[in-house]
Amino acid sequence: MKSAYGQFTLYGVRRSFFTKWFAAVDDRGPGADRALILDARVFRSLNALGWTSRGAAGVSHRPTRYAAYLSAMHGWARELGVTAEWLEWLLFDVNGRVHGDAP
């Protein structure tokens, strides 16, 4: 995924859309850490929890940061006994309101 992220270029298409594309076309089997969507709502929730892709990756290189996001999400999902897709949806739905903030 890191390589695909680094090579994806299409004028006007940003991270939120092309990570949706990656998630839709990732045909690796269920044992693989499949692509996930990374949009502003998911980022908002992760940041509200104190997690940053830059901190997790240790670099500002965006493809490496996306790979760190995938690794973290799949790892947390395994620890929690849920799918990474469900965890991603939860973070999307929460939209940064992780401390009991009203919608």
C-alpha contacts under 8 A as a table, 3 or more apart, distances in Angstrom:
res1	aa1	res2	aa2	distance
1	M	4	A	5.05
1	M	5	Y	6.00
1	M	35	A	6.84
1	M	67	A	6.77
2	K	5	Y	5.16
2	K	6	G	6.19
2	K	63	P	4.90
2	K	64	T	6.07
2	K	66	Y	6.73
2	K	67	A	5.52
3	S	6	G	5.08
3	S	7	Q	6.19
3	S	63	P	7.05
4	A	7	Q	5.18
4	A	8	F	6.00
5	Y	8	F	5.42
5	Y	63	P	5.38
5	Y	66	Y	7.68
6	G	62	R	7.60
6	G	63	P	5.27
8	F	18	F	7.87
9	T	13	V	7.66
10	L	13	V	5.58
13	V	17	F	6.35
13	V	18	F	6.72
14	R	17	F	5.80
14	R	18	F	6.27
15	R	18	F	5.33
15	R	19	T	5.77
15	R	38	L	6.92
15	R	39	D	6.75
16	S	19	T	5.67
16	S	20	K	6.46
16	S	37	I	6.80
16	S	38	L	5.78
16	S	39	D	4.37
16	S	40	A	7.18
17	F	20	K	5.11
17	F	21	W	6.40
17	F	39	D	7.91
18	F	21	W	4.78
18	F	22	F	6.17
19	T	22	F	4.84
19	T	23	A	6.12
19	T	35	A	7.39
19	T	36	L	6.54
19	T	37	I	4.85
19	T	38	L	6.08
19	T	39	D	7.95
20	K	23	A	5.11
20	K	24	A	6.15
20	K	36	L	7.11
20	K	37	I	5.02
20	K	38	L	7.67
21	W	24	A	5.08
21	W	25	V	6.20
22	F	25	V	5.43
22	F	26	D	5.77
22	F	35	A	5.85
22	F	36	L	7.25
22	F	37	I	7.72
23	A	26	D	5.47
23	A	34	R	7.12
23	A	35	A	4.69
23	A	36	L	5.10
23	A	37	I	6.24
26	D	34	R	6.49
26	D	35	A	6.31
28	R	31	G	7.91
28	R	32	A	6.11
28	R	34	R	6.73
29	G	32	A	5.75
30	P	33	D	7.79
30	P	34	R	7.72
33	D	70	L	7.12
33	D	71	S	7.39
33	D	74	H	6.27
34	R	70	L	7.80
35	A	70	L	6.89
36	L	70	L	6.79
36	L	84	A	7.81
36	L	85	E	6.82
36	L	88	E	7.32
37	I	88	E	7.38
38	L	42	V	6.07
38	L	43	F	6.84
39	D	42	V	5.48
39	D	43	F	6.18
40	A	43	F	4.99
40	A	44	R	5.92
41	R	44	R	4.99
41	R	45	S	6.39
41	R	91	L	7.21
41	R	92	F	5.10
41	R	93	D	7.66
41	R	94	V	7.84
41	R	95	N	4.67
41	R	96	G	6.75
42	V	45	S	5.23
42	V	46	L	6.21
42	V	88	E	6.92
42	V	91	L	5.10
42	V	92	F	4.65
42	V	95	N	6.37
42	V	96	G	7.54
43	F	46	L	5.06
43	F	47	N	5.97
43	F	96	G	7.89
44	R	47	N	5.23
44	R	48	A	6.09
44	R	95	N	5.97
44	R	96	G	4.65
45	S	48	A	5.02
45	S	49	L	6.32
45	S	91	L	5.59
45	S	92	F	7.27
45	S	94	V	6.59
45	S	95	N	5.37
45	S	96	G	3.66
45	S	97	R	6.73
45	S	98	V	6.65
46	L	49	L	5.14
46	L	50	G	6.49
46	L	51	W	5.24
46	L	52	T	6.77
46	L	91	L	7.27
46	L	96	G	7.25
47	N	50	G	4.92
47	N	51	W	5.05
47	N	52	T	5.75
47	N	96	G	7.51
48	A	51	W	7.40
48	A	96	G	5.62
48	A	97	R	7.47
48	A	98	V	6.57
49	L	98	V	6.92
51	W	55	G	7.33
51	W	56	A	7.42
52	T	55	G	5.21
52	T	56	A	6.17
53	S	56	A	5.00
53	S	57	A	5.88
53	S	65	R	5.05
53	S	66	Y	7.13
53	S	68	A	6.44
53	S	69	Y	6.11
54	R	57	A	5.20
54	R	58	G	5.61
54	R	59	V	5.67
54	R	60	S	5.62
54	R	65	R	5.95
55	G	58	G	5.11
55	G	59	V	7.36
56	A	65	R	7.28
56	A	68	A	6.08
56	A	69	Y	7.72
57	A	60	S	7.69
57	A	64	T	6.26
57	A	65	R	5.19
57	A	67	A	7.98
57	A	68	A	5.42
59	V	64	T	7.42
59	V	65	R	7.28
60	S	64	T	7.88
60	S	65	R	7.05
61	H	64	T	5.49
61	H	65	R	6.27
62	R	65	R	4.85
62	R	66	Y	6.14
63	P	66	Y	5.08
63	P	67	A	6.30
64	T	67	A	5.03
64	T	68	A	6.23
65	R	68	A	4.96
65	R	69	Y	6.24
66	Y	69	Y	4.98
66	Y	70	L	6.31
67	A	70	L	5.11
67	A	71	S	6.16
68	A	71	S	5.07
68	A	72	A	6.05
69	Y	72	A	5.18
69	Y	73	M	6.06
70	L	73	M	5.24
70	L	74	H	6.08
71	S	74	H	5.39
71	S	75	G	6.00
72	A	75	G	5.10
72	A	76	W	6.02
73	M	76	W	5.19
73	M	77	A	6.02
73	M	84	A	5.78
73	M	87	L	7.35
73	M	88	E	7.53
74	H	77	A	5.04
74	H	78	R	6.22
74	H	83	T	7.55
74	H	84	A	5.19
75	G	78	R	5.26
75	G	79	E	6.34
76	W	79	E	5.05
76	W	80	L	6.12
76	W	84	A	7.73
77	A	80	L	5.09
77	A	81	G	5.88
77	A	82	V	5.03
77	A	83	T	5.42
77	A	84	A	5.06
77	A	87	L	6.59
78	R	81	G	5.08
78	R	82	V	6.33
78	R	83	T	7.18
78	R	84	A	7.85
79	E	82	V	7.95
82	V	86	W	6.70
82	V	87	L	7.10
83	T	86	W	5.22
83	T	87	L	6.42
84	A	87	L	5.00
84	A	88	E	6.04
85	E	88	E	5.03
85	E	89	W	6.18
86	W	89	W	5.03
86	W	90	L	6.20
87	L	90	L	5.02
87	L	91	L	6.30
88	E	91	L	5.19
88	E	92	F	6.16
89	W	92	F	4.95
89	W	93	D	6.03
90	L	93	D	5.05
90	L	94	V	6.06
91	L	94	V	5.15
91	L	95	N	6.21
91	L	96	G	7.50
92	F	95	N	5.26
94	V	97	R	5.36
94	V	98	V	6.58
95	N	98	V	7.99
97	R	100	G	6.29
97	R	101	D	5.13
97	R	102	A	7.25
97	R	103	P	7.29
98	V	101	D	6.83
